[in-house]
């Protein structure tokens, strides 16, 4: 993205603080719909690498960047890696299973010839006796009784059916760092040559998985940040270290609810959001936020409450998947979600983080900025930032007023599209960058005469980690 030359005609007081992530799919696979979703409120656009071909993604990236430039707001593009494809293999019809029955699985076998249920991943190399093995998104639950000669034997715990290619969950299994598959590695190489801002890692178990992907990205010269998807029981056991290591996290409630007791998911969601605020790691809530809008023009009342709860808890972003990929109302889903976000933030203040304890200069400056903004009843906070760290630190405190971030790096401006309450603009490095931007925003009627602005900046514009100056300005 070039300098931010256009600006949506939205007053700063109407900026939504919780952001919206949309997934690109058949229902929105055109420039016009992508533009309309960005205009409606989409901030992050996700390309799911479990489906589709690279040629199609190249076109989608071009559409996204063109729409971003034409509408006048930086947006982030997320490359979502498939991760280990732990699914049943191919077989005809359905397989009926009953409580107490013994079943056996083998990698890429022929069910008709062997009577063994085929899998797309060699489970025999990872699972152990006594571990749980859940099939068809948890509809059929089994326990491993033995592993021998590449065959996994299991005891069925409830009646059900098995259908080809349905997912398998292994809540007790340690994959020992074998999370990034060969397909993922090829996709990361492809992604390093494209305009991705974030790369999402699926089925993470420990912080080492994240460090491995970060090393790959560095070696490829990619500046993309790593988003961790919490969807395994093992990851929950290591949540604090994973949150600290991640650049962003996604609470993937679908797979997670199969791996842990489903009643624990709302509690885990809250814990992860609080850790995200503590460590300034952006958090995203995913799965079935407004699933009924796949077929209906408005969400259920429970879904409205779910979206509002995400805002109240202080999530950085909310995730739409089927609603925009295969739904009949992709643009309407974004519009409705934005309406819920705006109404909620205007009537209930987002939860604050726990007190910070590290005592770093950056944290102290962020605290001072917020205290001063409250004292002078500022309209907005303007943060000059090279890396995005200043805006991220301020946003982690969940201020009730918007953050206007100005950076000279288009990549940073795009990555900040994910961050709570932050609106980013691209401007050249200058000791006057903040004042020039606010003057321009006043001309564009985003700000108005008499607005009070608190600015965080540094005496060395464009140098990372030099924020050391706080100013108060009244627009004239």
Secondary structure, DSSP 8 states (H G I E B T S, - for coil): --S-----S--GGG--SSEEEEE--GGG-SHHHHHHHHHHT--EEEEETTSS-HHHHHHHHHHHHHHHHHHT---EEEEE------BB---SSEEEE-TT-EEEEEET--HHHH--EEESS-GGGT--TT-EEEETTTTEEEEEEEEETTEEEEEE-S-EEEETT-BEE-TT---TTTTS-HHHHHHHHHHHTTT-SEEEE-S--SHHHHHHHHHHHHHTT---EEEEEE-SHHHHHTHHHHHHH-SEEEEEHHHHHHHS-GGGHHHHHHHHHHHHHHTT-EEEEESSSSGGGGTSSS--HHHHHHHHHHHHHT-SEEEESHHHHT-S-HHHHHHHHHHHHHHHHHHS---------S--HHHHHHHHHHHHHHHTT-SEEEEE-SSSHHHHHHHTT--SSEEEEEES-HHHHHHGGGSTTEEEEE----TTHHHHHHHHHHHTTSS-TT-EEEEEEESSTT-TT-EEEEEEEE--
